[in-house]
Amino acid sequence: MRRTLIAHVENVPGLLARVDGLLRRHSIPVESLVFDAVATPARLTITARASAEAAALVVRQMRRFEDVRDVQEATPESAHETVARLRAAR
């Protein structure tokens, strides 16, 4: 199933590589990865195909990263609200 993870992170070198490595270790195919560094903290949105258990595991492991302030799985409703808000901001 398609899962959307939203993380608020520090904009530091190597963070995307660590997130990518985490997803590869769990064999989770990424459909999209969006990094918005305009705001502080930066926002990382990951859309991937994963089971609920795999997504929960990735969220727990990302919370251990030093540069990740917060990470959560978005519900379909909150993901649509976020997209609508971003489009309205343009």
Backbone as JSON, one array per atom type, in Angstrom:
{
  "sequence": "MRRTLIAHVENVPGLLARVDGLLRRHSIPVESLVFDAVATPARLTITARASAEAAALVVRQMRRFEDVRDVQEATPESAHETVARLRAAR",
  "N": [[0.83, -1.18, 0.0], [0.37, 2.29, -0.59], [2.23, 4.63, 1.2], [2.66, 7.66, 3.03], [5.17, 9.5, 4.42], [6.04, 12.07, 6.61], [8.54, 14.23, 7.51], [10.17, 16.46, 9.73], [13.13, 18.05, 9.47], [16.63, 18.79, 10.01], [18.58, 20.73, 7.79], [21.09, 19.24, 6.69], [24.22, 18.01, 5.39], [24.22, 14.75, 3.95], [21.95, 13.67, 5.14], [19.77, 12.91, 3.49], [20.93, 10.76, 2.19], [21.23, 8.96, 4.31], [18.54, 8.49, 4.97], [17.68, 7.37, 2.56], [19.3, 5.05, 2.57], [18.2, 3.72, 4.78], [15.61, 3.14, 3.84], [16.29, 1.48, 1.69], [17.5, -0.68, 3.02], [15.31, -1.92, 4.11], [14.01, -2.71, 1.89], [12.11, -1.03, 0.64], [10.31, 0.39, -1.86], [10.62, 3.61, -3.21], [8.38, 6.03, -4.26], [8.19, 8.8, -4.5], [10.19, 11.54, -3.39], [10.37, 14.38, -1.63], [12.03, 17.29, -0.85], [11.85, 20.06, 1.05], [13.45, 22.83, 1.68], [13.01, 25.44, 2.32], [11.69, 26.45, 4.58], [12.34, 26.51, 8.17], [12.25, 24.07, 10.54], [13.45, 22.02, 7.82], [11.38, 20.27, 5.46], [10.68, 16.95, 4.78], [9.18, 14.85, 2.57], [8.08, 11.67, 1.98], [6.96, 9.34, -0.27], [6.02, 6.08, -0.51], [5.85, 2.55, -1.28], [4.73, 0.42, 1.05], [4.16, -1.89, 3.75], [2.01, -1.53, 6.63], [3.4, -2.24, 8.93], [6.09, -2.09, 8.09], [6.27, 0.64, 7.47], [5.81, 1.75, 10.0], [8.08, 0.8, 11.32], [10.14, 2.12, 9.91], [9.51, 4.77, 10.58], [9.99, 4.7, 13.38], [12.75, 4.16, 13.35], [13.75, 6.37, 11.95], [13.26, 8.36, 13.78], [15.33, 8.06, 15.51], [17.45, 9.23, 14.27], [19.78, 11.84, 14.5], [19.39, 14.32, 13.27], [16.72, 14.51, 12.71], [13.82, 16.02, 13.58], [11.07, 15.48, 13.91], [8.9, 12.9, 12.87], [6.3, 11.37, 11.05], [3.63, 9.24, 9.97], [1.55, 10.2, 7.41], [-1.93, 10.63, 7.29], [-4.37, 9.83, 4.78], [-6.15, 12.02, 4.57], [-4.77, 14.19, 5.8], [-2.6, 14.37, 4.11], [-3.77, 15.21, 1.71], [-4.73, 17.7, 2.53], [-2.32, 19.01, 3.03], [-1.18, 19.11, 0.45], [-3.09, 20.74, -0.82], [-2.76, 23.1, 0.67], [-0.11, 23.78, 0.03], [-0.35, 24.23, -2.72], [-2.03, 26.43, -2.7], [-0.36, 28.32, -1.62], [1.31, 29.06, -3.64]],
  "CA": [[0.0, 0.0, 0.0], [1.12, 3.55, -0.65], [2.35, 5.32, 2.49], [3.31, 8.97, 2.99], [5.85, 9.85, 5.66], [6.42, 13.47, 6.64], [9.54, 14.45, 8.55], [10.76, 17.78, 9.87], [14.54, 17.7, 9.63], [17.66, 19.81, 9.82], [19.16, 20.69, 6.45], [22.51, 18.93, 6.86], [24.71, 17.08, 4.37], [24.19, 13.32, 4.24], [20.7, 13.2, 5.72], [19.0, 12.2, 2.47], [21.61, 9.48, 1.95], [20.9, 8.07, 5.42], [17.14, 8.1, 4.82], [17.66, 6.45, 1.43], [19.87, 3.79, 3.03], [17.22, 3.08, 5.66], [14.55, 2.59, 3.0], [16.87, 0.38, 0.92], [17.72, -1.83, 3.91], [14.02, -2.57, 4.32], [13.49, -3.0, 0.54], [10.9, -0.23, 0.43], [10.44, 1.2, -3.08], [10.21, 5.0, -3.06], [7.72, 6.6, -5.42], [8.63, 10.19, -4.59], [10.87, 12.08, -2.24], [10.36, 15.83, -1.8], [12.75, 17.97, 0.22], [11.55, 21.49, 1.03], [14.38, 23.44, 2.63], [12.72, 26.87, 2.43], [11.36, 26.74, 5.98], [13.18, 25.89, 9.18], [13.07, 23.01, 9.97], [13.11, 21.58, 6.47], [10.34, 19.24, 5.43], [10.97, 15.83, 3.9], [7.98, 14.06, 2.33], [8.43, 10.43, 1.3], [5.84, 8.48, -0.67], [6.61, 4.77, -0.8], [4.98, 1.38, -1.16], [5.17, -0.36, 2.21], [3.12, -2.35, 4.65], [1.86, -0.7, 7.83], [4.48, -2.6, 9.84], [7.35, -1.55, 7.56], [6.23, 2.09, 7.62], [5.99, 2.05, 11.42], [9.48, 0.53, 11.64], [10.93, 3.22, 9.34], [9.25, 5.95, 11.41], [10.72, 4.53, 14.65], [14.19, 4.26, 13.12], [14.08, 7.74, 11.58], [13.24, 9.18, 15.0], [16.64, 7.91, 16.15], [18.44, 10.07, 13.58], [20.07, 13.05, 15.24], [18.94, 15.51, 12.56], [15.28, 14.44, 12.48], [13.09, 16.58, 14.72], [9.8, 14.78, 14.06], [8.48, 12.14, 11.68], [5.04, 10.68, 11.25], [2.95, 8.79, 8.77], [0.41, 11.06, 7.12], [-3.18, 9.99, 6.91], [-4.76, 10.34, 3.46], [-6.78, 13.33, 4.69], [-3.77, 15.21, 6.07], [-1.77, 14.52, 2.92], [-4.52, 16.04, 0.77], [-4.76, 19.05, 3.08], [-1.0, 19.56, 2.83], [-1.04, 19.43, -0.97], [-3.94, 21.89, -1.1], [-2.14, 24.28, 1.28], [1.08, 24.12, -0.75], [-0.79, 24.8, -4.0], [-2.59, 27.76, -2.43], [0.74, 29.22, -1.29], [2.03, 29.44, -4.86]],
  "C": [[0.88, 1.25, 0.0], [1.07, 4.25, 0.7], [3.06, 6.65, 2.26], [3.87, 9.26, 4.37], [6.28, 11.31, 5.56], [7.37, 13.67, 7.81], [9.98, 15.91, 8.54], [12.2, 17.54, 10.29], [15.42, 18.93, 9.55], [18.23, 19.65, 8.42], [20.68, 20.5, 6.58], [22.95, 17.95, 5.77], [24.63, 15.63, 4.85], [22.88, 12.8, 4.77], [19.88, 12.42, 4.7], [19.62, 10.84, 2.17], [21.29, 8.48, 3.07], [19.46, 7.58, 5.34], [17.01, 7.1, 3.67], [18.2, 5.08, 1.83], [18.92, 3.01, 3.92], [16.12, 2.43, 4.83], [15.05, 1.41, 2.17], [17.06, -0.87, 1.77], [16.42, -2.61, 4.13], [13.31, -2.88, 3.0], [12.16, -2.3, 0.28], [11.1, 0.63, -0.81], [9.85, 2.59, -2.88], [9.57, 5.47, -4.36], [8.09, 8.06, -5.6], [9.27, 10.6, -3.27], [10.99, 13.58, -2.49], [11.03, 16.45, -0.59], [12.53, 19.46, 0.07], [12.38, 22.17, 2.1], [14.13, 24.93, 2.81], [12.46, 27.24, 3.88], [12.38, 26.09, 6.91], [12.28, 25.33, 10.25], [12.58, 22.64, 8.57], [12.09, 20.45, 6.55], [10.7, 18.2, 4.38], [9.7, 14.98, 3.79], [8.36, 12.86, 1.48], [7.14, 9.68, 0.99], [6.44, 7.17, -1.13], [5.55, 3.69, -0.7], [5.52, 0.51, -0.04], [3.96, -0.82, 3.0], [3.05, -1.41, 5.85], [3.0, -0.98, 8.81], [5.81, -2.01, 9.39], [7.38, -0.04, 7.72], [6.43, 2.48, 9.08], [7.44, 1.83, 11.85], [10.38, 1.66, 11.13], [10.74, 4.49, 10.17], [10.03, 5.86, 12.71], [12.22, 4.72, 14.44], [14.61, 5.67, 12.7], [14.1, 8.66, 12.79], [14.56, 9.1, 15.75], [17.7, 8.79, 15.5], [18.56, 11.4, 14.33], [19.45, 14.29, 14.6], [17.45, 15.52, 12.25], [14.58, 14.94, 13.73], [11.8, 15.82, 14.99], [9.52, 14.04, 12.77], [7.19, 11.41, 12.02], [4.49, 10.23, 9.91], [1.72, 9.66, 8.59], [-0.81, 10.21, 6.8], [-3.56, 10.53, 5.53], [-5.38, 11.74, 3.53], [-5.74, 14.42, 4.91], [-2.86, 15.42, 4.88], [-2.48, 15.4, 1.89], [-4.59, 17.49, 1.24], [-3.41, 19.74, 2.85], [-0.79, 19.97, 1.38], [-1.87, 20.66, -1.31], [-3.34, 23.18, -0.54], [-0.92, 24.72, 0.49], [0.7, 24.74, -2.09], [-1.34, 26.19, -3.8], [-1.49, 28.78, -2.14], [1.5, 29.71, -2.51], [1.58, 30.72, -5.38]]
}
